[in-house]
């Protein structure tokens, strides 16, 4: 899905709560975020309103309560951000990114083993699909 709106780091914290618990009320979002942040309820409500304006969240009024659901899936958002990161820093080449991480020793042995396993599984599935 191309062209998703930019989401700030603060807005992303709200979205993570919504993605995990949707449908969710304003009060439940506020409750969860006041435990993990120092934000006031007013700040959280402002972030929610921004996300609605950006058409990332929708809401339904049930009595006196607003219930929010995401209009953008977490998978679509993460996919767009990953592509954007690769494009901005590595000209769209994941091999360049991995090479940079490996050369800077930012990948642990466990990370490398997991990558090998993922690549081996992908290779097997591609052979089976041909």
C-alpha positions, 0 to 999 in steps of 0.5 A: 500500500503506497502513500500512507501518511507520515506518523510521528514517533508519538503517534506511532506509540498510540497506533501500537496500542490501537493495533494491539487492542482494537477496537479500543476506547479513548479511555483505554488508550489513555490508560495504557499510555499514561502507564508507559509515558509521562503524557497527559490525557489531553496530549493523548487525545491530541495525538488521537485526533491527529491520527483521525485527521490523517485517516489512519484511525477511524472512530465510532461513537457508542453512547458517550464513548469513542471507539477507535479502529485502525484504517491502516494495518500494522503490516502495511505501515511497517512495510512502507517504512521499511521500503522508505528506509531502504530507499533513503539510506541504501538506494533500495538495496537490502544487500547493501544494508545487510553488508553495512550491518555485517561490516559494522558488526551490528548483527550478532551470531544469533542474528546471522543464524536467523538470517541464514535460516530465513534465506534457506527457507525462502530458497526451499520454497522458491524451488518448490514453487518452480 
